[in-house]
């Protein structure tokens, strides 16, 4: 037997003895993507500016600049009335974070590296959405602490308080799919910022976030009261004891804000998630 034959047989035996490496499960893949995105925040602390300095600025400005000129039906005053609105606005802006992060990954070729790995494409989107939700939750904590400093209080029981924050996170998860859709469909971070700001910013103001819709003109009041953000804000206000029930002539969602918020969040997710996944798959296979 020649030396060549011996070496070939040895190589075959070595390959046969090598253990098979199984790809990690979906849970491990998602955890890895979440940790990767969180590490970006740790290495670039300036990424936290939109959930630290900006919420504090909004709370202080609306509490002390507009608080004296906007009348509400809340006995606890405008500061308690407006804080759930600012929290809802910040959570709605979570779609900006995931959209810009996803667009940057796509443009820098990182997704091409992920495609070469034995992992699910879904893990990329799930990891991005969870890390974005964590990022936005930091802003919620910052605003809650700032609110406590200026006089905001939760005047209900523990379970109602937890339910209010849970609704906030549920709605934030639905908004994240808007960000995934925009990040997959738009080509640059500048385009994402322009389109998302134009679409989301007016939506957060055309609601009961900072001013009672009862004083709006009829057609604007109708839009504001059927706005999903209004249901979320009204739910948090009632659960936390920061506002009385809505007026008798208010739209149906405001009379059942908790149920309406859950329905809106589920409906938005069911509609936007398939569209986002399809747009992401098309972008990563072109």
C-alpha positions as CSV (number, residue, x, y, z in Angstrom):
1,X,0.0,0.0,0.0
2,X,1.4,3.3,-1.0
3,X,2.0,6.3,1.3
4,X,-0.6,8.3,-0.6
5,X,-3.3,5.6,-0.1
6,X,-2.5,5.5,3.6
7,X,-2.8,9.3,4.0
8,X,-6.1,9.4,2.1
9,X,-7.6,6.6,4.3
10,X,-6.3,8.4,7.4
11,X,-7.9,11.6,6.3
12,X,-11.2,9.8,5.6
13,X,-11.1,8.2,9.1
14,X,-10.4,11.6,10.6
15,X,-13.4,13.2,8.9
16,X,-15.6,10.3,9.9
17,X,-14.5,10.7,13.6
18,X,-15.1,14.5,13.6
19,X,-18.2,15.3,15.7
20,X,-21.1,16.9,13.9
21,X,-21.6,20.5,14.9
22,X,-25.3,21.2,15.3
23,X,-26.5,24.8,14.7
24,X,-27.7,26.6,17.8
25,X,-31.4,26.6,18.6
26,X,-33.6,29.6,17.9
27,X,-33.5,30.8,21.5
28,X,-29.7,30.8,21.5
29,X,-29.6,32.7,18.2
30,X,-32.0,35.3,19.5
31,X,-30.1,35.8,22.7
32,X,-26.9,36.3,20.8
33,X,-28.4,38.9,18.5
34,X,-29.9,40.7,21.5
35,X,-26.5,40.7,23.3
36,X,-24.8,42.0,20.2
37,X,-27.2,44.9,19.9
38,X,-26.9,45.7,23.6
39,X,-23.1,45.7,23.4
40,X,-23.4,48.4,20.7
41,X,-25.1,50.6,23.3
42,X,-22.4,49.9,25.9
43,X,-19.7,50.8,23.4
44,X,-21.5,53.9,22.1
45,X,-23.3,55.4,25.1
46,X,-24.5,58.3,22.9
47,X,-27.1,55.9,21.5
48,X,-28.9,56.3,24.9
49,X,-29.4,60.1,24.4
50,X,-32.9,59.6,22.9
51,X,-34.1,57.6,25.9
52,X,-32.3,59.6,28.6
53,X,-31.8,63.3,27.9
54,X,-34.7,63.6,25.5
55,X,-37.4,62.2,27.8
56,X,-36.2,64.4,30.7
57,X,-36.4,67.4,28.4
58,X,-39.9,66.6,27.2
59,X,-41.2,66.0,30.8
60,X,-39.7,69.2,32.1
61,X,-40.8,71.3,29.1
62,X,-44.4,70.1,29.1
63,X,-44.7,70.2,32.9
64,X,-43.4,73.7,33.4
65,X,-43.9,75.4,30.0
66,X,-47.3,74.1,28.8
67,X,-48.6,72.9,32.2
68,X,-50.0,76.2,33.2
69,X,-51.9,76.8,29.9
70,X,-53.5,73.4,29.3
71,X,-56.6,72.6,31.4
72,X,-57.6,69.0,32.0
73,X,-60.3,67.2,33.8
74,X,-57.7,65.5,36.1
75,X,-57.9,66.5,39.7
76,X,-54.2,65.7,40.2
77,X,-53.1,68.3,37.7
78,X,-51.5,68.5,34.3
79,X,-48.2,66.9,35.3
80,X,-49.7,63.6,36.2
81,X,-52.1,63.8,33.2
82,X,-49.4,64.3,30.6
83,X,-46.8,61.8,31.8
84,X,-48.5,58.7,30.4
85,X,-48.7,60.6,27.1
86,X,-45.0,61.3,27.0
87,X,-44.3,57.6,27.9
88,X,-46.6,56.5,25.0
89,X,-44.8,58.9,22.6
90,X,-41.4,57.6,23.6
91,X,-42.5,54.0,23.1
92,X,-44.0,54.9,19.7
93,X,-40.6,56.3,18.8
94,X,-39.0,52.8,19.4
95,X,-39.7,52.1,15.7
96,X,-37.1,54.7,14.8
97,X,-34.4,52.8,16.7
98,X,-35.1,49.4,15.1
99,X,-35.5,50.9,11.6
100,X,-32.2,52.8,11.7
101,X,-30.3,49.9,13.3
102,X,-31.6,47.5,10.7
103,X,-30.9,49.8,7.8
104,X,-27.3,50.3,9.0
105,X,-26.8,46.5,9.3
106,X,-28.1,46.0,5.8
107,X,-26.0,48.7,4.2
108,X,-22.8,47.6,6.0
109,X,-23.0,44.1,4.7
110,X,-23.5,42.5,8.1
111,X,-26.6,40.7,6.9
112,X,-24.5,39.0,4.2
113,X,-22.4,37.6,7.0
114,X,-25.4,36.4,8.9
115,X,-26.7,34.7,5.7
116,X,-23.5,32.6,5.6
117,X,-24.2,31.3,9.0
118,X,-26.5,28.3,9.9
119,X,-29.0,30.6,11.6
120,X,-32.6,31.5,11.0
121,X,-33.3,34.9,9.5
122,X,-36.2,35.2,12.0
123,X,-33.7,35.3,14.8
124,X,-32.2,38.5,13.4
125,X,-35.5,40.3,13.5
126,X,-36.6,38.9,16.8
127,X,-33.3,39.9,18.4
128,X,-33.5,43.3,16.9
129,X,-37.0,43.8,18.2
130,X,-36.3,42.6,21.7
131,X,-33.1,44.8,22.0
132,X,-35.1,47.8,20.7
133,X,-37.8,47.2,23.3
134,X,-35.1,47.0,26.1
135,X,-33.7,50.3,24.7
136,X,-37.1,52.0,24.9
137,X,-37.8,50.6,28.3
138,X,-34.8,52.5,29.6
139,X,-36.5,55.7,28.5
140,X,-39.7,54.6,30.3
141,X,-37.7,54.2,33.5
142,X,-36.0,57.5,33.1
143,X,-39.3,59.3,32.6
144,X,-40.9,57.5,35.6
145,X,-38.1,58.7,37.8
146,X,-38.3,62.2,36.4
147,X,-42.1,62.2,36.9
148,X,-41.7,61.2,40.5
149,X,-39.3,64.1,41.0
150,X,-41.9,66.7,39.6
151,X,-44.8,65.2,41.4
152,X,-46.3,62.3,39.3
153,X,-47.6,59.4,41.3
154,X,-49.3,56.1,40.6
155,X,-52.4,56.3,42.7
156,X,-53.7,52.8,42.1
157,X,-52.9,49.3,43.2
158,X,-49.8,47.3,42.3
159,X,-51.5,45.1,39.7
160,X,-53.0,48.0,37.9
161,X,-49.6,49.7,37.9
162,X,-48.0,46.6,36.4
163,X,-50.8,46.3,33.8
164,X,-50.2,49.8,32.7
165,X,-46.5,49.2,32.0
166,X,-47.3,45.9,30.4
167,X,-49.7,47.6,27.9
168,X,-46.9,50.1,27.2
169,X,-44.5,47.3,26.3
170,X,-47.1,45.4,24.2
171,X,-47.8,48.5,22.2
172,X,-44.1,49.1,21.8
173,X,-43.7,45.6,20.4
174,X,-46.3,46.4,17.7
175,X,-44.6,49.6,16.8
176,X,-41.3,47.9,16.3
177,X,-42.7,46.0,13.3
178,X,-43.3,49.4,11.7
179,X,-39.6,50.0,12.2
180,X,-38.6,46.7,10.7
181,X,-40.8,47.3,7.7
182,X,-39.3,50.8,7.1
183,X,-35.8,49.6,7.7
184,X,-36.2,46.8,5.2
185,X,-37.9,48.9,2.6
186,X,-35.9,52.1,2.7
187,X,-32.3,52.2,1.6
188,X,-30.6,54.8,3.8
189,X,-30.7,55.9,7.4
190,X,-31.4,59.4,6.3
191,X,-34.5,58.2,4.3
192,X,-35.6,56.2,7.4
193,X,-35.4,59.2,9.6
194,X,-37.2,61.5,7.2
195,X,-40.1,59.1,6.5
196,X,-40.5,57.9,10.0
197,X,-40.4,61.3,11.6
198,X,-43.0,62.6,9.1
199,X,-45.3,59.7,9.8
200,X,-44.9,59.0,13.5
201,X,-44.4,62.4,15.0
202,X,-47.8,63.9,14.0
203,X,-49.4,60.7,15.0
204,X,-48.2,61.1,18.6
205,X,-49.5,64.6,18.8
206,X,-52.9,64.0,17.1
207,X,-54.0,62.1,20.1
208,X,-54.8,62.7,23.8
209,X,-51.1,62.7,24.7
210,X,-50.6,66.3,25.5
211,X,-54.0,68.0,25.1
212,X,-57.6,66.8,25.7
213,X,-59.2,65.9,22.4
214,X,-62.6,67.4,23.5
215,X,-61.3,70.9,22.6
216,X,-60.3,69.9,19.0
217,X,-62.4,70.6,16.0
218,X,-64.8,67.7,15.3
219,X,-63.0,65.9,12.6
220,X,-59.6,66.1,14.4
221,X,-61.3,64.9,17.6
222,X,-62.6,61.9,15.8
223,X,-59.1,61.0,14.5
224,X,-57.5,61.6,17.9
225,X,-60.0,59.5,19.8
226,X,-59.6,56.5,17.3
227,X,-55.8,56.9,17.3
228,X,-54.3,53.7,18.9
229,X,-52.0,55.9,21.0
230,X,-55.0,57.6,22.6
231,X,-56.3,54.2,23.8
232,X,-52.9,53.4,25.3
233,X,-52.6,56.7,27.0
234,X,-56.2,56.6,28.4
235,X,-55.6,53.1,29.6
236,X,-52.5,54.1,31.5
237,X,-54.1,57.2,33.0
238,X,-57.1,55.2,34.3
239,X,-55.0,52.3,35.6
240,X,-52.6,54.6,37.4
241,X,-55.3,56.9,38.7
242,X,-54.0,59.9,36.8
243,X,-57.3,60.9,35.1
244,X,-61.0,60.2,35.4
245,X,-63.0,58.2,32.7
246,X,-63.5,60.0,29.4
247,X,-66.5,62.2,28.6
248,X,-69.8,60.4,27.8
249,X,-69.6,61.5,24.1
250,X,-66.0,60.2,23.6
251,X,-65.3,57.5,21.0
252,X,-65.8,53.8,21.9
253,X,-62.1,53.0,22.3
254,X,-61.7,55.5,25.1
255,X,-64.5,53.9,27.0
256,X,-62.7,50.5,26.9
257,X,-59.1,51.6,26.7
258,X,-57.4,48.5,28.0
259,X,-59.2,46.1,25.7
260,X,-58.8,48.6,22.8
261,X,-55.1,48.8,23.4
262,X,-54.7,45.0,23.4
263,X,-56.8,44.7,20.2
264,X,-54.8,47.5,18.4
265,X,-51.5,46.0,19.4
266,X,-52.4,42.5,18.2
267,X,-54.0,43.8,15.0
268,X,-51.0,45.9,14.1
269,X,-48.7,43.0,14.8
270,X,-50.7,40.6,12.7
271,X,-50.8,43.0,9.8
272,X,-47.3,44.4,10.0
273,X,-45.3,41.4,10.9
274,X,-45.9,39.4,7.7
275,X,-45.3,42.5,5.6
276,X,-42.1,43.3,7.5
277,X,-40.8,39.7,7.2
278,X,-41.5,39.7,3.4
279,X,-39.8,43.0,2.9
280,X,-36.8,41.8,4.9
281,X,-36.5,38.6,3.0
282,X,-36.8,40.4,-0.3
283,X,-34.1,42.9,0.7
284,X,-31.7,40.2,1.9
285,X,-32.1,38.0,-1.2
286,X,-31.7,40.7,-3.9
